[in-house]
Amino acid sequence: MAFFGGAEDGPFVMVNLLKFRDKAAYPDGSDAHLSGFEAFLRYGKAVGDMIRAVGGRQGYAGPVTGLMLGEVEELWDMVALAEYPSLAAMRAIVRPGLRDS
């Protein structure tokens, strides 16, 4: 909530660092035949539609192949960028019940 409570500051890009399971794991056990990556592709399409509906766009998405600086035990599988026109636009997707005052 601290993020969404910040002052409105115009357009921004959200960086998503993604790590996929070998198999999708839904609480109800559905779609167990999907890989984590396949489940993400389905999710990404639905979220992309929502992002576009608030005036944003999906940016670059691709595999993480290495690091230029720093060290980690295990690399992320993928990085995906999402551009939002405002904090309010992102809030409308993440917390549809929240309304600006």
Beta strands, then each sheet from edge to edge (+ up, - down):
strand 1: 12-18
strand 2: 57-63
strand 3: 78-84
sheet 1: 1+ 3- 2+
end
